Amino acid sequence: MDMGGDGARQGREPRSGGANLLVFLALLPLDALVGGYAWLAIGMNGWAAAHNGEEVTVAFTESAAYGGVPAAVGLALCWGRYWGAAAAQFVLTAVLIAWLLSFPG
């Protein structure tokens, strides 16, 4: 724990904007990989249901599972004090979940 000259505790400072941007850009391939796999898996389930004559349902469980990966990464970014990158990660997670739930199955 850092102590100032007057004995007051100094909190941990957030990372710089450039560091947040670099971390966010470094995580974009992971986000694209998770989003692409989620799109493929949910799309294949919907296609199989439609092809077999079954009713296509919204895949809430799969959407939550695939949205959990970027959300966990966002929490790790918060722990590492990358607040800007974490906020962008949470926005991307919300967009991913909304996009996945827009599919009929």
DRENVEX-467037 format. One record per atom (N, C-alpha, C): residue number from 1; residue in three letters; chain; atom name; y, z, x. Coordinates in steps of 0.1 Angstrom, whole numbers. Atoms other than C-alpha are relative to their C-alpha. Last residue first. Layout:
[NUM, "ALA", "A", "CA", [Y, Z, X]]
...
END
This chain:
[105, "GLY", "A", "N", [13, -6, -4]]
[105, "GLY", "A", "CA", [-197, -336, -328]]
[105, "GLY", "A", "C", [-2, 0, 14]]
[104, "PRO", "A", "N", [8, -4, 12]]
[104, "PRO", "A", "CA", [-167, -347, -348]]
[104, "PRO", "A", "C", [-13, 7, 4]]
[103, "PHE", "A", "N", [11, 9, 2]]
[103, "PHE", "A", "CA", [-145, -347, -316]]
[103, "PHE", "A", "C", [-8, 5, -13]]
[102, "SER", "A", "N", [-4, 11, 8]]
[102, "SER", "A", "CA", [-112, -329, -320]]
[102, "SER", "A", "C", [-11, -10, -2]]
[101, "LEU", "A", "N", [1, -3, 14]]
[101, "LEU", "A", "CA", [-128, -297, -308]]
[101, "LEU", "A", "C", [4, -11, -9]]
[100, "LEU", "A", "N", [14, 0, 3]]
[100, "LEU", "A", "CA", [-132, -311, -273]]
[100, "LEU", "A", "C", [-3, 3, -15]]
[99, "TRP", "A", "N", [5, 14, -1]]
[99, "TRP", "A", "CA", [-95, -321, -271]]
[99, "TRP", "A", "C", [-15, 0, -4]]
[98, "ALA", "A", "N", [-5, 8, 12]]
[98, "ALA", "A", "CA", [-83, -287, -284]]
[98, "ALA", "A", "C", [-6, -14, 0]]
[97, "ILE", "A", "N", [7, -5, 12]]
[97, "ILE", "A", "CA", [-106, -270, -259]]
[97, "ILE", "A", "C", [5, -7, -12]]
[96, "LEU", "A", "N", [14, 4, 0]]
[96, "LEU", "A", "CA", [-94, -291, -230]]
[96, "LEU", "A", "C", [-7, 4, -12]]
[95, "VAL", "A", "N", [0, 14, 3]]
[95, "VAL", "A", "CA", [-57, -287, -240]]
[95, "VAL", "A", "C", [-15, -5, 0]]
[94, "ALA", "A", "N", [-3, 1, 15]]
[94, "ALA", "A", "CA", [-61, -249, -241]]
[94, "ALA", "A", "C", [-1, -15, -4]]
[93, "THR", "A", "N", [11, -5, 8]]
[93, "THR", "A", "CA", [-78, -250, -207]]
[93, "THR", "A", "C", [2, -1, -15]]
[92, "LEU", "A", "N", [11, 10, -1]]
[92, "LEU", "A", "CA", [-51, -272, -192]]
[92, "LEU", "A", "C", [-12, 4, -8]]
[91, "VAL", "A", "N", [-4, 11, 9]]
[91, "VAL", "A", "CA", [-25, -247, -205]]
[91, "VAL", "A", "C", [-10, -11, 0]]
[90, "PHE", "A", "N", [2, -5, 13]]
[90, "PHE", "A", "CA", [-44, -218, -189]]
[90, "PHE", "A", "C", [4, -11, -10]]
[89, "GLN", "A", "N", [14, 0, 2]]
[89, "GLN", "A", "CA", [-46, -237, -156]]
[89, "GLN", "A", "C", [-3, 4, -14]]
[88, "ALA", "A", "N", [4, 14, 2]]
[88, "ALA", "A", "CA", [-9, -244, -157]]
[88, "ALA", "A", "C", [-15, -1, -3]]
[87, "ALA", "A", "N", [-5, 4, 13]]
[87, "ALA", "A", "CA", [-2, -207, -162]]
[87, "ALA", "A", "C", [-4, -15, -3]]
[86, "ALA", "A", "N", [8, -6, 11]]
[86, "ALA", "A", "CA", [-26, -198, -134]]
[86, "ALA", "A", "C", [5, -4, -14]]
[85, "ALA", "A", "N", [12, 7, 1]]
[85, "ALA", "A", "CA", [-9, -223, -110]]
[85, "ALA", "A", "C", [-9, 5, -11]]
[84, "GLY", "A", "N", [-3, 14, 6]]
[84, "GLY", "A", "CA", [25, -208, -118]]
[84, "GLY", "A", "C", [-13, -8, -1]]
[83, "TRP", "A", "N", [-3, -1, 14]]
[83, "TRP", "A", "CA", [12, -172, -114]]
[83, "TRP", "A", "C", [3, -14, -6]]
[82, "TYR", "A", "N", [-5, 14, 2]]
[82, "TYR", "A", "CA", [-6, -177, -81]]
[82, "TYR", "A", "C", [4, -2, -15]]
[81, "ARG", "A", "N", [-15, 0, 1]]
[81, "ARG", "A", "CA", [-8, -139, -75]]
[81, "ARG", "A", "C", [5, -15, 0]]
[80, "GLY", "A", "N", [-5, 4, -13]]
[80, "GLY", "A", "CA", [-45, -140, -63]]
[80, "GLY", "A", "C", [15, -2, 0]]
[79, "TRP", "A", "N", [4, -11, -10]]
[79, "TRP", "A", "CA", [-56, -120, -93]]
[79, "TRP", "A", "C", [6, -3, 14]]
[78, "CYS", "A", "N", [-9, -12, 3]]
[78, "CYS", "A", "CA", [-37, -144, -116]]
[78, "CYS", "A", "C", [-3, 11, 10]]
[77, "LEU", "A", "N", [-13, 3, -6]]
[77, "LEU", "A", "CA", [-55, -173, -98]]
[77, "LEU", "A", "C", [10, 11, -3]]
[76, "ALA", "A", "N", [0, -2, -14]]
[76, "ALA", "A", "CA", [-88, -156, -105]]
[76, "ALA", "A", "C", [13, -4, 7]]
[75, "LEU", "A", "N", [-1, -14, -2]]
[75, "LEU", "A", "CA", [-79, -154, -142]]
[75, "LEU", "A", "C", [-1, 3, 15]]
[74, "GLY", "A", "N", [-14, -5, 2]]
[74, "GLY", "A", "CA", [-71, -191, -142]]
[74, "GLY", "A", "C", [1, 15, 2]]
[73, "VAL", "A", "N", [-7, 4, -12]]
[73, "VAL", "A", "CA", [-105, -199, -126]]
[73, "VAL", "A", "C", [15, 5, -2]]
[72, "ALA", "A", "N", [4, -9, -11]]
[72, "ALA", "A", "CA", [-122, -179, -153]]
[72, "ALA", "A", "C", [8, -3, 13]]
[71, "ALA", "A", "N", [-7, -13, 3]]
[71, "ALA", "A", "CA", [-102, -199, -180]]
[71, "ALA", "A", "C", [-4, 11, 11]]
[70, "PRO", "A", "N", [-14, 0, -4]]
[70, "PRO", "A", "CA", [-112, -231, -163]]
[70, "PRO", "A", "C", [7, 13, -3]]
[69, "VAL", "A", "N", [-1, 2, -14]]
[69, "VAL", "A", "CA", [-149, -221, -166]]
[69, "VAL", "A", "C", [14, -1, 5]]
[68, "GLY", "A", "N", [0, -12, -8]]
[68, "GLY", "A", "CA", [-147, -206, -200]]
[68, "GLY", "A", "C", [1, -2, 15]]
[67, "GLY", "A", "N", [-13, -5, -1]]
[67, "GLY", "A", "CA", [-136, -238, -217]]
[67, "GLY", "A", "C", [1, 13, 8]]
[66, "TYR", "A", "N", [-7, 9, -10]]
[66, "TYR", "A", "CA", [-170, -254, -210]]
[66, "TYR", "A", "C", [15, 4, 2]]
[65, "ALA", "A", "N", [7, -1, -13]]
[65, "ALA", "A", "CA", [-188, -224, -226]]
[65, "ALA", "A", "C", [8, -9, 10]]
[64, "ALA", "A", "N", [-4, -13, -6]]
[64, "ALA", "A", "CA", [-163, -222, -255]]
[64, "ALA", "A", "C", [-6, 2, 14]]
[63, "SER", "A", "N", [-15, 0, -4]]
[63, "SER", "A", "CA", [-166, -259, -262]]
[63, "SER", "A", "C", [4, 13, 6]]
[62, "GLU", "A", "N", [-2, 8, -13]]
[62, "GLU", "A", "CA", [-204, -257, -260]]
[62, "GLU", "A", "C", [14, -1, 4]]
[61, "THR", "A", "N", [6, -7, -11]]
[61, "THR", "A", "CA", [-205, -229, -286]]
[61, "THR", "A", "C", [2, -7, 14]]
[60, "PHE", "A", "N", [-9, -12, -4]]
[60, "PHE", "A", "CA", [-180, -245, -309]]
[60, "PHE", "A", "C", [-6, 7, 12]]
[59, "ALA", "A", "N", [8, -8, -9]]
[59, "ALA", "A", "CA", [-199, -279, -311]]
[59, "ALA", "A", "C", [9, 12, 6]]
[58, "VAL", "A", "N", [-9, -3, -12]]
[58, "VAL", "A", "CA", [-184, -294, -342]]
[58, "VAL", "A", "C", [-8, 10, 9]]
[57, "THR", "A", "N", [-8, -13, 1]]
[57, "THR", "A", "CA", [-212, -307, -364]]
[57, "THR", "A", "C", [9, 2, 12]]
[56, "VAL", "A", "N", [-7, -3, -13]]
[56, "VAL", "A", "CA", [-226, -342, -369]]
[56, "VAL", "A", "C", [8, 12, -3]]
[55, "GLU", "A", "N", [-15, -2, 1]]
[55, "GLU", "A", "CA", [-249, -344, -399]]
[55, "GLU", "A", "C", [6, 5, 13]]
[54, "GLU", "A", "N", [-4, -13, 3]]
[54, "GLU", "A", "CA", [-283, -358, -391]]
[54, "GLU", "A", "C", [15, 1, -1]]
[53, "GLY", "A", "N", [-4, -1, 14]]
[53, "GLY", "A", "CA", [-292, -395, -393]]
[53, "GLY", "A", "C", [3, 15, -4]]
[52, "ASN", "A", "N", [12, -5, 7]]
[52, "ASN", "A", "CA", [-310, -395, -359]]
[52, "ASN", "A", "C", [3, 2, -15]]
[51, "HIS", "A", "N", [11, 10, -1]]
[51, "HIS", "A", "CA", [-283, -417, -344]]
[51, "HIS", "A", "C", [-13, 4, -7]]
[50, "ALA", "A", "N", [-3, 12, 8]]
[50, "ALA", "A", "CA", [-255, -395, -357]]
[50, "ALA", "A", "C", [-11, -10, 0]]
[49, "ALA", "A", "N", [0, -5, 13]]
[49, "ALA", "A", "CA", [-271, -363, -342]]
[49, "ALA", "A", "C", [3, -12, -10]]
[48, "ALA", "A", "N", [14, -2, 3]]
[48, "ALA", "A", "CA", [-278, -381, -309]]
[48, "ALA", "A", "C", [-1, 4, -15]]
[47, "TRP", "A", "N", [6, 13, 1]]
[47, "TRP", "A", "CA", [-242, -394, -307]]
[47, "TRP", "A", "C", [-15, 1, -5]]
[46, "GLY", "A", "N", [-5, 7, 13]]
[46, "GLY", "A", "CA", [-228, -360, -315]]
[46, "GLY", "A", "C", [-6, -13, -2]]
[45, "ASN", "A", "N", [6, -8, 11]]
[45, "ASN", "A", "CA", [-250, -343, -288]]
[45, "ASN", "A", "C", [5, -7, -13]]
[44, "MET", "A", "N", [14, 4, 1]]
[44, "MET", "A", "CA", [-241, -371, -263]]
[44, "MET", "A", "C", [-7, 7, -12]]
[43, "GLY", "A", "N", [1, 13, 6]]
[43, "GLY", "A", "CA", [-204, -366, -270]]
[43, "GLY", "A", "C", [-14, -5, -2]]
[42, "ILE", "A", "N", [-4, -1, 14]]
[42, "ILE", "A", "CA", [-206, -329, -264]]
[42, "ILE", "A", "C", [-1, -14, -7]]
[41, "ALA", "A", "N", [10, -8, 7]]
[41, "ALA", "A", "CA", [-224, -334, -231]]
[41, "ALA", "A", "C", [2, 1, -15]]
[40, "LEU", "A", "N", [13, 7, 0]]
[40, "LEU", "A", "CA", [-202, -362, -219]]
[40, "LEU", "A", "C", [-11, 7, -8]]
[39, "TRP", "A", "N", [-2, 12, 9]]
[39, "TRP", "A", "CA", [-169, -346, -229]]
[39, "TRP", "A", "C", [-13, -7, -1]]
[38, "ALA", "A", "N", [-1, -5, 13]]
[38, "ALA", "A", "CA", [-180, -313, -213]]
[38, "ALA", "A", "C", [1, -12, -10]]
[37, "TYR", "A", "N", [14, -4, 3]]
[37, "TYR", "A", "CA", [-191, -331, -181]]
[37, "TYR", "A", "C", [0, 5, -15]]
[36, "GLY", "A", "N", [8, 12, 2]]
[36, "GLY", "A", "CA", [-157, -349, -180]]
[36, "GLY", "A", "C", [-15, 4, -4]]
[35, "GLY", "A", "N", [-4, 7, 12]]
[35, "GLY", "A", "CA", [-137, -317, -186]]
[35, "GLY", "A", "C", [-9, -12, -3]]
[34, "VAL", "A", "N", [4, -8, 12]]
[34, "VAL", "A", "CA", [-157, -297, -160]]
[34, "VAL", "A", "C", [3, -7, -13]]
[33, "LEU", "A", "N", [14, -1, 0]]
[33, "LEU", "A", "CA", [-153, -324, -134]]
[33, "LEU", "A", "C", [-5, 7, -12]]
[32, "ALA", "A", "N", [5, 13, 5]]
[32, "ALA", "A", "CA", [-117, -331, -142]]
[32, "ALA", "A", "C", [-15, 0, -1]]
[31, "ASP", "A", "N", [-3, 1, 14]]
[31, "ASP", "A", "CA", [-109, -294, -139]]
[31, "ASP", "A", "C", [-5, -13, -6]]
[30, "LEU", "A", "N", [9, -9, 7]]
[30, "LEU", "A", "CA", [-127, -292, -106]]
[30, "LEU", "A", "C", [2, -1, -15]]
[29, "PRO", "A", "N", [13, 7, 1]]
[29, "PRO", "A", "CA", [-108, -323, -94]]
[29, "PRO", "A", "C", [-11, 9, -7]]
[28, "LEU", "A", "N", [1, 11, 9]]
[28, "LEU", "A", "CA", [-75, -307, -105]]
[28, "LEU", "A", "C", [-14, -7, 0]]
[27, "LEU", "A", "N", [9, -3, 11]]
[27, "LEU", "A", "CA", [-81, -274, -86]]
[27, "LEU", "A", "C", [-2, -12, -10]]
[26, "ALA", "A", "N", [13, -1, -6]]
[26, "ALA", "A", "CA", [-65, -286, -53]]
[26, "ALA", "A", "C", [-11, 2, -11]]
[25, "LEU", "A", "N", [5, 13, -3]]
[25, "LEU", "A", "CA", [-35, -298, -73]]
[25, "LEU", "A", "C", [-14, 0, 6]]
[24, "PHE", "A", "N", [2, 8, 12]]
[24, "PHE", "A", "CA", [-30, -264, -88]]
[24, "PHE", "A", "C", [-6, -14, 3]]
[23, "VAL", "A", "N", [13, -5, 5]]
[23, "VAL", "A", "CA", [-35, -247, -54]]
[23, "VAL", "A", "C", [-3, -7, -13]]
[22, "LEU", "A", "N", [11, 5, -8]]
[22, "LEU", "A", "CA", [-9, -270, -38]]
[22, "LEU", "A", "C", [-13, 5, -6]]
[21, "LEU", "A", "N", [2, 15, 2]]
[21, "LEU", "A", "CA", [16, -265, -66]]
[21, "LEU", "A", "C", [-12, -5, 7]]
[20, "ASN", "A", "N", [5, 2, 13]]
[20, "ASN", "A", "CA", [13, -227, -65]]
[20, "ASN", "A", "C", [-4, -15, -3]]
[19, "ALA", "A", "N", [14, -5, -1]]
[19, "ALA", "A", "CA", [17, -227, -27]]
[19, "ALA", "A", "C", [-6, -1, -14]]
[18, "GLY", "A", "N", [8, 10, -7]]
[18, "GLY", "A", "CA", [49, -248, -31]]
[18, "GLY", "A", "C", [-15, 4, 1]]
[17, "GLY", "A", "N", [2, 11, 9]]
[17, "GLY", "A", "CA", [63, -225, -58]]
[17, "GLY", "A", "C", [-9, -11, 7]]
[16, "SER", "A", "N", [-11, 10, 1]]
[16, "SER", "A", "CA", [59, -195, -35]]
[16, "SER", "A", "C", [-4, -11, -10]]
[15, "ARG", "A", "N", [0, 11, -9]]
[15, "ARG", "A", "CA", [33, -168, -42]]
[15, "ARG", "A", "C", [12, -9, -2]]
[14, "PRO", "A", "N", [7, 13, 3]]
[14, "PRO", "A", "CA", [41, -137, -62]]
[14, "PRO", "A", "C", [1, -10, 11]]
[13, "GLU", "A", "N", [-9, 11, 4]]
[13, "GLU", "A", "CA", [52, -104, -45]]
[13, "GLU", "A", "C", [-9, -13, -4]]
[12, "ARG", "A", "N", [4, 13, -6]]
[12, "ARG", "A", "CA", [29, -74, -43]]
[12, "ARG", "A", "C", [9, -11, -6]]
[11, "GLY", "A", "N", [11, 7, 6]]
[11, "GLY", "A", "CA", [48, -43, -53]]
[11, "GLY", "A", "C", [-3, -13, 8]]
[10, "GLN", "A", "N", [-4, 14, 3]]
[10, "GLN", "A", "CA", [68, -21, -30]]
[10, "GLN", "A", "C", [-12, -7, -5]]
[9, "ARG", "A", "N", [11, 10, -1]]
[9, "ARG", "A", "CA", [62, 16, -32]]
[9, "ARG", "A", "C", [6, -14, -3]]
[8, "ALA", "A", "N", [3, 5, 12]]
[8, "ALA", "A", "CA", [93, 38, -26]]
[8, "ALA", "A", "C", [-11, -11, 2]]
[7, "GLY", "A", "N", [12, -6, 4]]
[7, "GLY", "A", "CA", [94, 58, 6]]
[7, "GLY", "A", "C", [-5, -5, -14]]
[6, "ASP", "A", "N", [-3, -12, 8]]
[6, "ASP", "A", "CA", [130, 51, 13]]
[6, "ASP", "A", "C", [-12, 6, -6]]
[5, "GLY", "A", "N", [-7, -9, -8]]
[5, "GLY", "A", "CA", [122, 26, 41]]
[5, "GLY", "A", "C", [3, 13, -7]]
[4, "GLY", "A", "N", [-13, 4, -5]]
[4, "GLY", "A", "CA", [97, 8, 19]]
[4, "GLY", "A", "C", [6, 11, 8]]
[3, "MET", "A", "N", [-10, -10, 4]]
[3, "MET", "A", "CA", [60, 17, 15]]
[3, "MET", "A", "C", [13, -5, 6]]
[2, "ASP", "A", "N", [-13, 1, -8]]
[2, "ASP", "A", "CA", [34, -10, 14]]
[2, "ASP", "A", "C", [10, 10, -5]]
[1, "MET", "A", "N", [-12, 0, 8]]
[1, "MET", "A", "CA", [0, 0, 0]]
[1, "MET", "A", "C", [12, 0, 9]]
END
